Amino acid sequence: MNDRMFTDKADKPDDRGLQEALGKSAALWKKIRLHIKDQYGRTDEEWKHYGASSGWTLKVLLKKRNLMIDIKVGC
């Protein structure tokens, strides 16, 4: 597995890619997302690409405010 996944702006993370990148931790990631939904209701997820050296970052927003900056893949 390439340890520098999702560094290309054209390669936006998706569920399948995250499953591959996270491996066994993917189940925990799913639980975290479900917990956020249960606690806060409707949130928005926004993937941001800050450059090849940073890769992609997932921001979770609650009413347009950062609830958390979650997962950073590609670094």
Backbone as a printed PyTorch tensor [residue, N CA C, xyz], in Angstrom:
tensor([[[  0.8350,  -1.1740,   0.0000],
         [  0.0000,   0.0000,   0.0000],
         [  0.8860,   1.2440,   0.0000]],

        [[  0.5390,   2.2040,  -0.7920],
         [  1.2600,   3.4670,  -0.8540],
         [  0.9370,   4.2850,   0.3910]],

        [[  1.9610,   4.7070,   1.1500],
         [  1.7080,   5.4660,   2.3740],
         [  1.4770,   6.9490,   2.0950]],

        [[  1.4860,   7.3560,   0.8270],
         [  1.2320,   8.7440,   0.4540],
         [  0.0280,   8.7980,  -0.4870]],

        [[ -1.0850,   8.3200,  -0.0190],
         [ -2.3020,   8.3090,  -0.8220],
         [ -2.9600,   9.6840,  -0.7810]],

        [[ -3.7110,   9.9890,  -1.8030],
         [ -4.5380,  11.1990,  -1.8830],
         [ -3.7350,  12.4930,  -1.8430]],

        [[ -2.5710,  12.5010,  -2.4310],
         [ -1.8090,  13.7510,  -2.5130],
         [ -2.1900,  14.5370,  -3.7610]],

        [[ -2.7410,  13.8540,  -4.7560],
         [ -3.1380,  14.4920,  -6.0120],
         [ -4.5090,  15.1440,  -5.8400]],

        [[ -4.6120,  16.3940,  -6.2500],
         [ -5.8780,  17.1170,  -6.1320],
         [ -7.0010,  16.4240,  -6.8980]],

        [[ -6.6620,  15.7310,  -7.9690],
         [ -7.6550,  15.0280,  -8.7790],
         [ -8.1210,  13.7270,  -8.1250]],

        [[ -7.4380,  13.2760,  -7.0710],
         [ -7.7370,  12.0040,  -6.4070],
         [ -8.4140,  12.2670,  -5.0680]],

        [[ -9.6310,  12.8310,  -5.1180],
         [-10.3840,  13.1420,  -3.8980],
         [-10.7690,  11.8460,  -3.1780]],

        [[-10.5800,  11.7840,  -1.8710],
         [-10.9090,  10.5650,  -1.1320],
         [-12.3920,  10.1960,  -1.2650]],

        [[-12.6430,   8.9170,  -1.3990],
         [-14.0040,   8.3930,  -1.3910],
         [-14.0390,   7.2250,  -0.4090]],

        [[-15.2170,   6.6740,  -0.2010],
         [-15.3570,   5.5990,   0.7930],
         [-14.4510,   4.4070,   0.4950]],

        [[-14.3680,   4.0340,  -0.7570],
         [-13.5340,   2.8820,  -1.1260],
         [-12.0500,   3.1660,  -0.8650]],

        [[-11.5970,   4.3440,  -1.2650],
         [-10.2040,   4.7210,  -1.0520],
         [ -9.8570,   4.8420,   0.4170]],

        [[-10.7880,   5.4030,   1.1940],
         [-10.5610,   5.5140,   2.6360],
         [-10.4970,   4.1390,   3.2870]],

        [[-11.3740,   3.2320,   2.8440],
         [-11.3560,   1.8560,   3.3650],
         [ -9.9870,   1.2350,   3.1390]],

        [[ -9.4540,   1.4130,   1.9380],
         [ -8.1430,   0.8520,   1.6110],
         [ -7.0400,   1.5150,   2.4370]],

        [[ -7.0980,   2.8370,   2.5580],
         [ -6.0470,   3.5710,   3.2670],
         [ -6.0700,   3.2850,   4.7670]],

        [[ -7.2680,   3.1570,   5.3430],
         [ -7.3920,   2.9820,   6.7880],
         [ -7.2650,   1.5310,   7.2330]],

        [[ -7.5260,   0.5990,   6.3290],
         [ -7.4250,  -0.8220,   6.6770],
         [ -8.3410,  -1.1750,   7.8380]],

        [[ -7.7890,  -1.8070,   8.8750],
         [ -8.5790,  -2.2290,  10.0330],
         [ -9.2050,  -1.0510,  10.7640]],

        [[ -8.6080,   0.1240,  10.6690],
         [ -9.1270,   1.3120,  11.3530],
         [-10.3790,   1.8770,  10.6970]],

        [[-10.7280,   1.3850,   9.5130],
         [-11.9150,   1.8850,   8.8080],
         [-13.1870,   1.6770,   9.6330]],

        [[-13.2660,   0.5800,  10.3710],
         [-14.4400,   0.3240,  11.2030],
         [-14.5550,   1.3810,  12.3010]],

        [[-13.4420,   1.7690,  12.8840],
         [-13.4510,   2.8170,  13.9050],
         [-13.8580,   4.1550,  13.2940]],

        [[-13.3510,   4.4540,  12.1090],
         [-13.7100,   5.6850,  11.4110],
         [-15.2260,   5.7430,  11.1810]],

        [[-15.8160,   4.6180,  10.7910],
         [-17.2650,   4.5640,  10.5790],
         [-18.0090,   4.8400,  11.8900]],

        [[-17.5250,   4.2740,  12.9950],
         [-18.1530,   4.5100,  14.3000],
         [-18.0700,   5.9750,  14.7060]],

        [[-16.9380,   6.6060,  14.4250],
         [-16.7740,   8.0260,  14.7560],
         [-17.7850,   8.8580,  13.9720]],

        [[-17.9240,   8.5890,  12.6900],
         [-18.8750,   9.3420,  11.8620],
         [-20.3060,   9.1330,  12.3420]],

        [[-20.6600,   7.9090,  12.7110],
         [-22.0050,   7.6350,  13.2300],
         [-22.2280,   8.3380,  14.5660]],

        [[-21.2120,   8.3630,  15.4160],
         [-21.3180,   9.0500,  16.7060],
         [-21.5660,  10.5510,  16.5000]],

        [[-20.8460,  11.1500,  15.5740],
         [-21.0420,  12.5760,  15.2860],
         [-22.4710,  12.8280,  14.8190]],

        [[-22.9600,  11.9690,  13.9300],
         [-24.3290,  12.1100,  13.4380],
         [-25.3380,  11.9730,  14.5750]],

        [[-25.1310,  10.9970,  15.4660],
         [-26.0310,  10.7910,  16.5990],
         [-26.0130,  11.9810,  17.5610]],

        [[-24.8440,  12.5550,  17.7870],
         [-24.7030,  13.6480,  18.7510],
         [-25.1600,  15.0010,  18.2180]],

        [[-24.8980,  15.2540,  16.9410],
         [-25.1080,  16.5950,  16.3960],
         [-26.1690,  16.6720,  15.3070]],

        [[-26.6810,  15.5450,  14.8650],
         [-27.6550,  15.5720,  13.7840],
         [-26.9810,  15.8600,  12.4540]],

        [[-27.5890,  16.7340,  11.7010],
         [-27.0830,  17.0310,  10.3590],
         [-25.7990,  17.8670,  10.4290]],

        [[-24.7660,  17.3360,   9.8280],
         [-23.5080,  18.0620,   9.6740],
         [-23.1330,  18.0030,   8.1960]],

        [[-22.2440,  18.8660,   7.8030],
         [-21.7280,  18.8550,   6.4400],
         [-20.2680,  18.4520,   6.4800]],

        [[-19.8720,  17.6490,   5.5140],
         [-18.4780,  17.2460,   5.3800],
         [-17.9100,  17.9070,   4.1360]],

        [[-16.7330,  18.4600,   4.2800],
         [-16.1160,  19.1980,   3.1850],
         [-14.6480,  18.7880,   3.0590]],

        [[-14.3270,  18.1590,   1.9470],
         [-12.9410,  17.7950,   1.6840],
         [-12.2060,  18.9990,   1.1240]],

        [[-11.0220,  19.2690,   1.6660],
         [-10.1830,  20.3790,   1.2220],
         [ -8.8180,  19.8350,   0.8290]],

        [[ -8.3020,  20.3290,  -0.2670],
         [ -6.9570,  19.9570,  -0.7000],
         [ -6.0690,  21.1810,  -0.5770]],

        [[ -5.0290,  21.0820,   0.2320],
         [ -4.1440,  22.2200,   0.4930],
         [ -2.7980,  22.1040,  -0.2080]],

        [[ -2.6460,  21.1230,  -1.0780],
         [ -1.4030,  20.9510,  -1.8230],
         [ -0.8920,  19.5240,  -1.7110]],

        [[ -0.0010,  19.1850,  -2.6250],
         [  0.5100,  17.8110,  -2.6850],
         [  1.2280,  17.3970,  -1.4060]],

        [[  1.8850,  18.3270,  -0.7370],
         [  2.6070,  17.9550,   0.4820],
         [  1.6630,  17.7580,   1.6650]],

        [[  0.4870,  18.3540,   1.6130],
         [ -0.4840,  18.2250,   2.7030],
         [ -1.5390,  17.1730,   2.4340]],

        [[ -1.8840,  16.9750,   1.1750],
         [ -2.9360,  16.0270,   0.8460],
         [ -4.3130,  16.5950,   1.1590]],

        [[ -5.2500,  15.7220,   1.3900],
         [ -6.6390,  16.0910,   1.6350],
         [ -6.9490,  16.1080,   3.1250]],

        [[ -7.8320,  17.0210,   3.5330],
         [ -8.3010,  17.1190,   4.9040],
         [ -9.8200,  17.1680,   4.8900]],

        [[-10.4560,  16.4400,   5.7820],
         [-11.9110,  16.4550,   5.8810],
         [-12.3160,  17.3570,   7.0280]],

        [[-13.1080,  18.3600,   6.7080],
         [-13.6610,  19.2500,   7.7260],
         [-15.1080,  18.8540,   7.9580]],

        [[-15.5090,  18.7650,   9.2190],
         [-16.9000,  18.4960,   9.5660],
         [-17.4750,  19.7960,  10.1010]],

        [[-18.5390,  20.2440,   9.4570],
         [-19.1320,  21.5350,   9.7840],
         [-20.5140,  21.3610,  10.3980]],

        [[-20.7880,  22.1550,  11.4070],
         [-22.1000,  22.2030,  12.0440],
         [-22.5950,  23.6320,  11.9100]],

        [[-23.6280,  23.8030,  11.1260],
         [-24.1710,  25.1420,  10.8650],
         [-23.0950,  26.0960,  10.3750]],

        [[-22.3250,  25.6470,   9.4050],
         [-21.2610,  26.4150,   8.7500],
         [-20.0750,  26.7480,   9.6520]],

        [[-20.0160,  26.1610,  10.8260],
         [-18.8740,  26.3580,  11.7230],
         [-18.1340,  25.0400,  11.8450]],

        [[-16.8150,  25.1250,  11.9740],
         [-16.0130,  23.9090,  12.1250],
         [-16.3920,  23.1860,  13.4050]],

        [[-16.8510,  21.9860,  13.2580],
         [-17.0610,  21.1140,  14.4010],
         [-15.7440,  20.4370,  14.7200]],

        [[-15.0680,  20.0130,  13.6620],
         [-13.7440,  19.4400,  13.8100],
         [-13.0920,  19.3170,  12.4420]],

        [[-11.7880,  19.3330,  12.4610],
         [-11.0320,  19.0060,  11.2700],
         [-10.5030,  17.6210,  11.5260]],

        [[-10.9770,  16.7160,  10.7330],
         [-10.9560,  15.3050,  11.0130],
         [ -9.7320,  14.5540,  10.5790]],

        [[ -9.8150,  14.1220,   9.4100],
         [ -8.8430,  13.1620,   8.9210],
         [ -7.9870,  13.8220,   7.8490]],

        [[ -6.7350,  13.6080,   7.9560],
         [ -5.8150,  14.1470,   6.9640],
         [ -5.1450,  12.9540,   6.3070]],

        [[ -5.3570,  12.8140,   5.0240],
         [ -4.7560,  11.7000,   4.3160],
         [ -3.7850,  12.2460,   3.2820]],

        [[ -2.7170,  11.5510,   3.0950],
         [ -1.7710,  11.9250,   2.0530],
         [ -0.4860,  12.5180,   2.5720]],

        [[ -0.3100,  12.6170,   3.8570],
         [  0.9430,  13.2070,   4.3470],
         [  1.7870,  12.1630,   5.0350]]])
